[in-house]
Amino acid sequence: MTGCNLVQKSNLDCNTIFNISTDVENFHKIMPKYFKSLTIISNSLNEIIVSESIHFLGIKIKIKTKHVILKPNIHKVFILDGPVKGTSFIETYNSSLSGTNISILVDLKLHGILKLIPFLKFLLLKRMNSVMSEFITCAEIYSKSN
């Protein structure tokens, strides 16, 4: 298990970036480079189960995720299968004078042979931070076009 807290800022107001982040059904429109397809398996009041085809670190994988949306500012994502099963991302969005502070608490879990690669956890966390920056940029562009 590896925990890490990623923290960044967005120029968007809290409500706007939170709504973009939790619009799971349209995430492939915001970040098509990473999210190739998303199929909603089930959807209840604040929980969405999704089958996702993603592209990360040059690898295309299919995973199932659970998204728990706690309005107004918490989005929890749980990886339900695949090589990082049990990994979770707890996103918190807080208003600031210049937009929104975004914090993602990552609990990274690797399985099988992945556990034996010593630098992999560091590489994955570093890449996640980079993708977080890309998401903020994409969300800001997306908000202007919609």
Salt bridges, closest charged atoms under 4 A:
GLU52 OE2 - HIS67 NE2 3.21
GLU91 OE1 - HIS75 ND1 2.92
ASP107 OD2 - LYS109 NZ 3.99
GLU134 OE1 - LYS33 NZ 3.58
GLU134 OE2 - ARG127 NH2 3.60
